[in-house]
Amino acid sequence: MILDKKSSLIIGISIIMSSFILGLFIYITFDSENIRNISKGYIETEAIENNDRFLMNSNIINIEEAAKYLNMTESDIKKVIITEKIMRESQNGFNGKMLPYFKINDEFYFYKAQLVLWIFEVSEEQREYDFKKYLIK
């Protein structure tokens, strides 16, 4: 009988800790504004009059902001994108999540939440990028 109570206690504590860790991960990954937008199923956008850029909510960032966010240079971000494309097209292929971005009129844009997920995967895989190997300057 005592063993059953200890087992139940351990299981209960495990469930509580797992819930706490999952909740913390969700909180860190998505701020409350993001969660509201995701639950609505859309992200509000506005077009600038000259139509050469789109202004989206503050969770969409340009390459300069992404470079600061990732503590990288703009050049390194472009090199990562090119390296992943070359690796994908090579014989070995590319496995894993590629740096998430989209382009509008030759400008790179990034969604912060997707960058966070990319960082988790790249870090977990201990992925290495060798720009010299692919002759990227």
OpenMM code with the backbone's topology and positions (N, CA, C; nanometers):
from openmm import Vec3, app, unit

residues = "MET ILE LEU ASP LYS LYS SER SER LEU ILE ILE GLY ILE SER ILE ILE MET SER SER PHE ILE LEU GLY LEU PHE ILE TYR ILE THR PHE ASP SER GLU ASN ILE ARG ASN ILE SER LYS GLY TYR ILE GLU THR GLU ALA ILE GLU ASN ASN ASP ARG PHE LEU MET ASN SER ASN ILE ILE ASN ILE GLU GLU ALA ALA LYS TYR LEU ASN MET THR GLU SER ASP ILE LYS LYS VAL ILE ILE THR GLU LYS ILE MET ARG GLU SER GLN ASN GLY PHE ASN GLY LYS MET LEU PRO TYR PHE LYS ILE ASN ASP GLU PHE TYR PHE TYR LYS ALA GLN LEU VAL LEU TRP ILE PHE GLU VAL SER GLU GLU GLN ARG GLU TYR ASP PHE LYS LYS TYR LEU ILE LYS".split()
positions = [
    Vec3(0.0820, -0.1198, 0.0000),
    Vec3(0.0000, 0.0000, 0.0000),
    Vec3(0.0859, 0.1255, 0.0000),
    Vec3(0.1969, 0.1245, 0.0767),
    Vec3(0.2854, 0.2406, 0.0831),
    Vec3(0.3507, 0.2640, -0.0530),
    Vec3(0.3900, 0.1579, -0.1205),
    Vec3(0.4518, 0.1699, -0.2515),
    Vec3(0.3557, 0.2352, -0.3502),
    Vec3(0.2270, 0.2027, -0.3423),
    Vec3(0.1281, 0.2609, -0.4313),
    Vec3(0.1154, 0.4109, -0.4093),
    Vec3(0.1206, 0.4565, -0.2833),
    Vec3(0.1109, 0.5995, -0.2536),
    Vec3(0.2337, 0.6737, -0.3056),
    Vec3(0.3517, 0.6134, -0.2895),
    Vec3(0.4738, 0.6768, -0.3396),
    Vec3(0.4715, 0.6863, -0.4918),
    Vec3(0.4273, 0.5797, -0.5555),
    Vec3(0.4194, 0.5794, -0.7017),
    Vec3(0.3224, 0.6856, -0.7502),
    Vec3(0.2079, 0.6953, -0.6845),
    Vec3(0.1086, 0.7960, -0.7218),
    Vec3(0.1639, 0.9366, -0.7029),
    Vec3(0.2365, 0.9577, -0.5955),
    Vec3(0.2956, 1.0881, -0.5679),
    Vec3(0.3988, 1.1239, -0.6749),
    Vec3(0.4824, 1.0292, -0.7107),
    Vec3(0.5847, 1.0526, -0.8133),
    Vec3(0.5194, 1.0835, -0.9475),
    Vec3(0.4181, 1.0080, -0.9841),
    Vec3(0.3469, 1.0325, -1.1099),
    Vec3(0.2815, 1.1699, -1.1083),
    Vec3(0.2183, 1.2051, -0.9985),
    Vec3(0.1537, 1.3358, -0.9864),
    Vec3(0.2526, 1.4502, -0.9998),
    Vec3(0.3661, 1.4391, -0.9316),
    Vec3(0.4697, 1.5430, -0.9401),
    Vec3(0.5243, 1.5516, -1.0824),
    Vec3(0.5423, 1.4371, -1.1474),
    Vec3(0.5918, 1.4353, -1.2855),
    Vec3(0.4960, 1.5069, -1.3796),
    Vec3(0.3670, 1.4832, -1.3628),
    Vec3(0.2662, 1.5486, -1.4468),
    Vec3(0.2680, 1.6991, -1.4247),
    Vec3(0.2759, 1.7414, -1.3000),
    Vec3(0.2778, 1.8847, -1.2680),
    Vec3(0.4024, 1.9504, -1.3270),
    Vec3(0.5184, 1.8882, -1.3107),
    Vec3(0.6429, 1.9452, -1.3638),
    Vec3(0.6405, 1.9510, -1.5164),
    Vec3(0.5892, 1.8467, -1.5803),
    Vec3(0.5797, 1.8455, -1.7262),
    Vec3(0.4896, 1.9573, -1.7754),
    Vec3(0.3770, 1.9765, -1.7088),
    Vec3(0.2845, 2.0838, -1.7459),
    Vec3(0.3506, 2.2197, -1.7300),
    Vec3(0.4248, 2.2373, -1.6220),
    Vec3(0.4937, 2.3641, -1.5972),
    Vec3(0.5971, 2.3916, -1.7063),
    Vec3(0.6773, 2.2913, -1.7405),
    Vec3(0.7808, 2.3085, -1.8425),
    Vec3(0.7182, 2.3383, -1.9783),
    Vec3(0.6133, 2.2661, -2.0151),
    Vec3(0.5450, 2.2900, -2.1417),
    Vec3(0.4858, 2.4305, -2.1451),
    Vec3(0.4222, 2.4715, -2.0367),
    Vec3(0.3650, 2.6060, -2.0294),
    Vec3(0.4712, 2.7133, -2.0409),
    Vec3(0.5847, 2.6922, -1.9775),
    Vec3(0.6948, 2.7877, -1.9845),
    Vec3(0.7480, 2.7978, -2.1269),
    Vec3(0.7623, 2.6841, -2.1945),
    Vec3(0.8073, 2.6835, -2.3335),
    Vec3(0.7116, 2.7619, -2.4216),
    Vec3(0.5831, 2.7381, -2.4064),
    Vec3(0.4831, 2.8098, -2.4860),
    Vec3(0.4891, 2.9588, -2.4562),
    Vec3(0.5020, 2.9954, -2.3302),
    Vec3(0.5082, 3.1368, -2.2913),
    Vec3(0.6305, 3.2051, -2.3521),
    Vec3(0.7456, 3.1375, -2.3487),
    Vec3(0.8676, 3.1963, -2.4029),
    Vec3(0.8591, 3.2078, -2.5547),
    Vec3(0.8054, 3.1059, -2.6194),
    Vec3(0.8010, 3.1033, -2.7647),
    Vec3(0.7019, 3.2035, -2.8221),
    Vec3(0.5866, 3.2133, -2.7632),
    Vec3(0.4827, 3.3005, -2.8160),
    Vec3(0.4419, 3.4015, -2.7104),
    Vec3(0.4491, 3.5287, -2.7444),
    Vec3(0.3979, 3.6271, -2.6502),
    Vec3(0.2458, 3.6307, -2.6604),
    Vec3(0.1805, 3.7004, -2.5707),
    Vec3(0.0341, 3.6974, -2.5660),
    Vec3(-0.0282, 3.7514, -2.6942),
    Vec3(0.0352, 3.8484, -2.7576),
    Vec3(-0.0186, 3.9020, -2.8832),
    Vec3(-0.0144, 3.7956, -2.9921),
    Vec3(0.0952, 3.7208, -2.9980),
    Vec3(0.1070, 3.6113, -3.0934),
    Vec3(-0.0024, 3.5077, -3.0732),
    Vec3(-0.0252, 3.4698, -2.9491),
    Vec3(-0.1259, 3.3683, -2.9188),
    Vec3(-0.2636, 3.4150, -2.9645),
    Vec3(-0.2958, 3.5424, -2.9402),
    Vec3(-0.4253, 3.5948, -2.9860),
    Vec3(-0.4358, 3.5864, -3.1376),
    Vec3(-0.3304, 3.6247, -3.2087),
    Vec3(-0.3332, 3.6206, -3.3548),
    Vec3(-0.3447, 3.4781, -3.4070),
    Vec3(-0.2703, 3.3862, -3.3461),
    Vec3(-0.2768, 3.2471, -3.3900),
    Vec3(-0.4161, 3.1904, -3.3662),
    Vec3(-0.4749, 3.2210, -3.2501),
    Vec3(-0.6074, 3.1674, -3.2205),
    Vec3(-0.7124, 3.2237, -3.3150),
    Vec3(-0.6941, 3.3435, -3.3626),
    Vec3(-0.7873, 3.4009, -3.4596),
    Vec3(-0.7645, 3.3414, -3.5979),
    Vec3(-0.6455, 3.2846, -3.6185),
    Vec3(-0.6179, 3.2209, -3.7465),
    Vec3(-0.5624, 3.3149, -3.8513),
    Vec3(-0.5193, 3.4345, -3.8118),
    Vec3(-0.4635, 3.5260, -3.9105),
    Vec3(-0.3702, 3.6260, -3.8449),
    Vec3(-0.2893, 3.6863, -3.9243),
    Vec3(-0.2040, 3.7954, -3.8790),
    Vec3(-0.2444, 3.9179, -3.9593),
    Vec3(-0.2766, 4.0235, -3.8892),
    Vec3(-0.3207, 4.1441, -3.9577),
    Vec3(-0.2038, 4.2084, -4.0315),
    Vec3(-0.2305, 4.2552, -4.1518),
    Vec3(-0.1268, 4.3208, -4.2312),
    Vec3(-0.1775, 4.4526, -4.2858),
    Vec3(-0.0855, 4.5418, -4.3120),
    Vec3(-0.1175, 4.6688, -4.3762),
    Vec3(-0.0178, 4.6898, -4.4883),
    Vec3(-0.0616, 4.7433, -4.6001),
    Vec3(0.0307, 4.7725, -4.7096),
    Vec3(0.0726, 4.9184, -4.7018),
    Vec3(0.1978, 4.9450, -4.7266),
    Vec3(0.2458, 5.0825, -4.7350),
    Vec3(0.2047, 5.1374, -4.8714),
    Vec3(0.1775, 5.2681, -4.8787),
    Vec3(0.1251, 5.3282, -5.0008),
    Vec3(0.2072, 5.2963, -5.1249),
    Vec3(0.3383, 5.3037, -5.1177),
    Vec3(0.4194, 5.2812, -5.2375),
    Vec3(0.4295, 5.1340, -5.2759),
    Vec3(0.3741, 5.0468, -5.1969),
    Vec3(0.3595, 4.9037, -5.2287),
    Vec3(0.4910, 4.8287, -5.2463),
    Vec3(0.6052, 4.8879, -5.2075),
    Vec3(0.7301, 4.8145, -5.2250),
    Vec3(0.7689, 4.7357, -5.1008),
    Vec3(0.6943, 4.7503, -4.9902),
    Vec3(0.7153, 4.6719, -4.8676),
    Vec3(0.5818, 4.6510, -4.8002),
    Vec3(0.5729, 4.5467, -4.7225),
    Vec3(0.4551, 4.5261, -4.6396),
    Vec3(0.4933, 4.5499, -4.4953),
    Vec3(0.4058, 4.6193, -4.4246),
    Vec3(0.4275, 4.6408, -4.2825),
    Vec3(0.3361, 4.5440, -4.2102),
    Vec3(0.3936, 4.4516, -4.1376),
    Vec3(0.3142, 4.3545, -4.0644),
    Vec3(0.3326, 4.3806, -3.9162),
    Vec3(0.2626, 4.3055, -3.8332),
    Vec3(0.2748, 4.3308, -3.6896),
    Vec3(0.4194, 4.3152, -3.6447),
    Vec3(0.4489, 4.3556, -3.5256),
    Vec3(0.5866, 4.3636, -3.4774),
    Vec3(0.6575, 4.2284, -3.4712),
    Vec3(0.5870, 4.1202, -3.4943),
    Vec3(0.6497, 3.9885, -3.4907),
    Vec3(0.7127, 3.9515, -3.6243),
    Vec3(0.6871, 4.0321, -3.7265),
    Vec3(0.7517, 4.0147, -3.8556),
    Vec3(0.8663, 4.1147, -3.8603),
    Vec3(0.9870, 4.0648, -3.8854),
    Vec3(1.1041, 4.1523, -3.8826),
    Vec3(1.1811, 4.1422, -4.0139),
    Vec3(1.2540, 4.2478, -4.0467),
    Vec3(1.3354, 4.2464, -4.1681),
    Vec3(1.4712, 4.1828, -4.1375),
    Vec3(1.5573, 4.1769, -4.2377),
    Vec3(1.6850, 4.1065, -4.2199),
    Vec3(1.7759, 4.1775, -4.1200),
    Vec3(1.7709, 4.3097, -4.1171),
    Vec3(1.8527, 4.3842, -4.0203),
    Vec3(1.8111, 4.3506, -3.8769),
    Vec3(1.6796, 4.3482, -3.8531),
    Vec3(1.6284, 4.3150, -3.7196),
    Vec3(1.6560, 4.1686, -3.6855),
    Vec3(1.6441, 4.0807, -3.7857),
    Vec3(1.6720, 3.9383, -3.7631),
    Vec3(1.8191, 3.9177, -3.7274),
    Vec3(1.9065, 3.9924, -3.7933),
    Vec3(2.0497, 3.9815, -3.7637),
    Vec3(2.0772, 4.0211, -3.6188),
    Vec3(2.0151, 4.1288, -3.5743),
    Vec3(2.0320, 4.1707, -3.4348),
    Vec3(1.9726, 4.0667, -3.3403),
    Vec3(1.8542, 4.0160, -3.3737),
    Vec3(1.7846, 3.9180, -3.2907),
    Vec3(1.8669, 3.7901, -3.2750),
    Vec3(1.9318, 3.7473, -3.3841),
    Vec3(2.0104, 3.6237, -3.3836),
    Vec3(2.1570, 3.6474, -3.3472),
    Vec3(2.1934, 3.7735, -3.3276),
    Vec3(2.3321, 3.8106, -3.2984),
    Vec3(2.4246, 3.7636, -3.4107),
    Vec3(2.3821, 3.7896, -3.5336),
    Vec3(2.4577, 3.7542, -3.6532),
    Vec3(2.4666, 3.8787, -3.7415),
    Vec3(2.5419, 3.8674, -3.8493),
    Vec3(2.5429, 3.9749, -3.9481),
    Vec3(2.4391, 3.9434, -4.0554),
    Vec3(2.3978, 4.0460, -4.1285),
    Vec3(2.3052, 4.0238, -4.2397),
    Vec3(2.3699, 3.9310, -4.3419),
    Vec3(2.4982, 3.9504, -4.3643),
    Vec3(2.5719, 3.8667, -4.4585),
    Vec3(2.5692, 3.7198, -4.4157),
    Vec3(2.5880, 3.6934, -4.2870),
    Vec3(2.5846, 3.5548, -4.2379),
    Vec3(2.4467, 3.4921, -4.2557),
    Vec3(2.3416, 3.5704, -4.2343),
    Vec3(2.2060, 3.5176, -4.2544),
    Vec3(2.1877, 3.4774, -4.4004),
    Vec3(2.2311, 3.5632, -4.4926),
    Vec3(2.2196, 3.5309, -4.6353),
    Vec3(2.3037, 3.4081, -4.6696),
    Vec3(2.4207, 3.3964, -4.6080),
    Vec3(2.5062, 3.2802, -4.6323),
    Vec3(2.4426, 3.1514, -4.5802),
    Vec3(2.3750, 3.1583, -4.4667),
    Vec3(2.3040, 3.0409, -4.4142),
    Vec3(2.1961, 2.9982, -4.5133),
    Vec3(2.1203, 3.0948, -4.5640),
    Vec3(2.0132, 3.0650, -4.6605),
    Vec3(2.0710, 2.9984, -4.7847),
    Vec3(2.1784, 3.0559, -4.8388),
    Vec3(2.2405, 3.0004, -4.9596),
    Vec3(2.2992, 2.8620, -4.9317),
    Vec3(2.3671, 2.8467, -4.8193),
    Vec3(2.4270, 2.7176, -4.7830),
    Vec3(2.3201, 2.6095, -4.7731),
    Vec3(2.2086, 2.6415, -4.7077),
    Vec3(2.1007, 2.5423, -4.6944),
    Vec3(2.0423, 2.5062, -4.8305),
    Vec3(2.0289, 2.6036, -4.9201),
    Vec3(1.9782, 2.5746, -5.0552),
    Vec3(2.0745, 2.4833, -5.1300),
    Vec3(2.2037, 2.5141, -5.1226),
    Vec3(2.3041, 2.4311, -5.1900),
    Vec3(2.3034, 2.2901, -5.1320),
    Vec3(2.2973, 2.2801, -4.9995),
    Vec3(2.2950, 2.1485, -4.9349),
    Vec3(2.1703, 2.0703, -4.9763),
    Vec3(2.0564, 2.1390, -4.9868),
    Vec3(1.9316, 2.0729, -5.0256),
    Vec3(1.9417, 2.0179, -5.1674),
    Vec3(2.0092, 2.0926, -5.2551),
    Vec3(2.0204, 2.0523, -5.3952),
    Vec3(2.1347, 1.9538, -5.4199),
    Vec3(2.2206, 1.9332, -5.3206),
    Vec3(2.3342, 1.8421, -5.3378),
    Vec3(2.2876, 1.6970, -5.3307),
    Vec3(2.3798, 1.6066, -5.3572),
    Vec3(2.3475, 1.4641, -5.3552),
    Vec3(2.3035, 1.4174, -5.2173),
    Vec3(2.3631, 1.4734, -5.1138),
    Vec3(2.3295, 1.4318, -4.9777),
    Vec3(2.1963, 1.4884, -4.9313),
    Vec3(2.1514, 1.5943, -4.9946),
    Vec3(2.0262, 1.6565, -4.9530),
    Vec3(2.0433, 1.7345, -4.8244),
    Vec3(1.9343, 1.7838, -4.7738),
    Vec3(1.9363, 1.8617, -4.6500),
    Vec3(1.8226, 1.8132, -4.5634),
    Vec3(1.8547, 1.7718, -4.4440),
    Vec3(1.7522, 1.7280, -4.3497),
    Vec3(1.7388, 1.8331, -4.2421),
    Vec3(1.6196, 1.8550, -4.1982),
    Vec3(1.5984, 1.9497, -4.0898),
    Vec3(1.5264, 2.0745, -4.1363),
    Vec3(1.5016, 2.1596, -4.0408),
    Vec3(1.4303, 2.2845, -4.0663),
    Vec3(1.5279, 2.3876, -4.1210),
    Vec3(1.4945, 2.4427, -4.2364),
    Vec3(1.5770, 2.5476, -4.2949),
    Vec3(1.5398, 2.6813, -4.2316),
    Vec3(1.6324, 2.7766, -4.2390),
    Vec3(1.6074, 2.9096, -4.1855),
    Vec3(1.4792, 2.9636, -4.2481),
    Vec3(1.3774, 2.9917, -4.1669),
    Vec3(1.2479, 3.0339, -4.2216),
    Vec3(1.2479, 3.1823, -4.2587),
    Vec3(1.2105, 3.2104, -4.3816),
    Vec3(1.2026, 3.3485, -4.4288),
    Vec3(1.1051, 3.3558, -4.5454),
    Vec3(1.0702, 3.4772, -4.5825),
    Vec3(0.9991, 3.4999, -4.7075),
    Vec3(1.0521, 3.6291, -4.7661),
    Vec3(1.0323, 3.6466, -4.8961),
    Vec3(1.0850, 3.7649, -4.9634),
    Vec3(0.9715, 3.8416, -5.0291),
    Vec3(0.9815, 3.9723, -5.0194),
    Vec3(0.8904, 4.0620, -5.0905),
    Vec3(0.9789, 4.1664, -5.1573),
    Vec3(0.9705, 4.1739, -5.2906),
    Vec3(1.0518, 4.2698, -5.3662),
    Vec3(1.1993, 4.2627, -5.3262),
    Vec3(1.2530, 4.1429, -5.3244),
    Vec3(1.3943, 4.1176, -5.2930),
    Vec3(1.4348, 4.1524, -5.1504),
    Vec3(1.3404, 4.1750, -5.0631),
    Vec3(1.3690, 4.2016, -4.9223),
    Vec3(1.3329, 4.0772, -4.8406),
    Vec3(1.4220, 4.0371, -4.7510),
    Vec3(1.3986, 3.9218, -4.6648),
    Vec3(1.3186, 3.9637, -4.5416),
    Vec3(1.2218, 3.8792, -4.5030),
    Vec3(1.1434, 3.9001, -4.3814),
    Vec3(1.1379, 3.7687, -4.3043),
    Vec3(1.1245, 3.7814, -4.1733),
    Vec3(1.1273, 3.6660, -4.0843),
    Vec3(1.0178, 3.6795, -3.9795),
    Vec3(0.9612, 3.5662, -3.9398),
    Vec3(0.8622, 3.5616, -3.8329),
    Vec3(0.9361, 3.5160, -3.7071),
    Vec3(0.9350, 3.5991, -3.6041),
    Vec3(1.0153, 3.5731, -3.4840),
    Vec3(0.9910, 3.4348, -3.4239),
    Vec3(0.8655, 3.3936, -3.4134),
    Vec3(0.8348, 3.2638, -3.3517),
    Vec3(0.8996, 3.1499, -3.4301),
    Vec3(0.9023, 3.1617, -3.5637),
    Vec3(0.9659, 3.0586, -3.6458),
    Vec3(1.1177, 3.0592, -3.6284),
    Vec3(1.1754, 3.1784, -3.6081),
    Vec3(1.3196, 3.1862, -3.5821),
    Vec3(1.3551, 3.1142, -3.4525),
    Vec3(1.2703, 3.1304, -3.3515),
    Vec3(1.2944, 3.0632, -3.2233),
    Vec3(1.2931, 2.9116, -3.2428),
    Vec3(1.1956, 2.8612, -3.3164),
    Vec3(1.1879, 2.7167, -3.3409),
    Vec3(1.3090, 2.6688, -3.4208),
    Vec3(1.3527, 2.7499, -3.5179),
    Vec3(1.4715, 2.7156, -3.5966),
    Vec3(1.5945, 2.7093, -3.5067),
    Vec3(1.6089, 2.8064, -3.4179),
    Vec3(1.7226, 2.8092, -3.3252),
    Vec3(1.7241, 2.6832, -3.2386),
    Vec3(1.6063, 2.6428, -3.1871),
    Vec3(1.5988, 2.5212, -3.1060),
    Vec3(1.6494, 2.4008, -3.1848),
    Vec3(1.6018, 2.3865, -3.3098),
    Vec3(1.6392, 2.2693, -3.3884),
    Vec3(1.7873, 2.2716, -3.4252),
    Vec3(1.8367, 2.3865, -3.4705),
    Vec3(1.9771, 2.3980, -3.5091),
    Vec3(2.0679, 2.3689, -3.3895),
    Vec3(2.0306, 2.4210, -3.2744),
    Vec3(2.1104, 2.3991, -3.1533),
    Vec3(2.1063, 2.2534, -3.1105),
    Vec3(1.9880, 2.1948, -3.1146),
    Vec3(1.9727, 2.0554, -3.0730),
    Vec3(2.0529, 1.9621, -3.1629),
    Vec3(2.0524, 1.9908, -3.2930),
    Vec3(2.1269, 1.9085, -3.3888),
    Vec3(2.2759, 1.9415, -3.3896),
    Vec3(2.3134, 2.0490, -3.3227),
    Vec3(2.4509, 2.0997, -3.3248),
    Vec3(2.4977, 2.1170, -3.4691),
    Vec3(2.4102, 2.1767, -3.5477),
    Vec3(2.4360, 2.1962, -3.6896),
    Vec3(2.5507, 2.2960, -3.7087),
    Vec3(2.6359, 2.2681, -3.8062),
    Vec3(2.7481, 2.3561, -3.8376),
    Vec3(2.7363, 2.4031, -3.9820),
    Vec3(2.7667, 2.5301, -4.0038),
    Vec3(2.7640, 2.5879, -4.1375),
    Vec3(2.9065, 2.6265, -4.1755),
    Vec3(2.9552, 2.5712, -4.2846),
    Vec3(3.0900, 2.6013, -4.3330),
    Vec3(3.0757, 2.6781, -4.4634),
    Vec3(3.0794, 2.8107, -4.4528),
    Vec3(3.0606, 2.8946, -4.5708),
    Vec3(3.1736, 2.8755, -4.6721),
    Vec3(3.2933, 2.8441, -4.6251),
    Vec3(3.4075, 2.8244, -4.7146),
    Vec3(3.3879, 2.7005, -4.8016),
    Vec3(3.3258, 2.5992, -4.7452),
    Vec3(3.3042, 2.4744, -4.8190),
    Vec3(3.2184, 2.4979, -4.9424),
    Vec3(3.1238, 2.5904, -4.9328),
    Vec3(3.0332, 2.6181, -5.0441),
    Vec3(3.0714, 2.7466, -5.1176),
    Vec3(3.1920, 2.7989, -5.0889),
    Vec3(3.2469, 2.9163, -5.1565),
    Vec3(3.1525, 3.0352, -5.1546),
    Vec3(3.0993, 3.0647, -5.0380),
    Vec3(3.0082, 3.1780, -5.0230),
    Vec3(3.0879, 3.2954, -4.9683),
    Vec3(3.0809, 3.4080, -5.0365),
    Vec3(3.1556, 3.5267, -4.9926),
    Vec3(3.0619, 3.6388, -4.9574),
] * unit.nanometer
topology = app.Topology()
chain = topology.addChain("A")
for resn in residues:
    res = topology.addResidue(resn, chain)
    for name in ("N", "CA", "C"):
        topology.addAtom(name, app.Element.getBySymbol(name[0]), res)
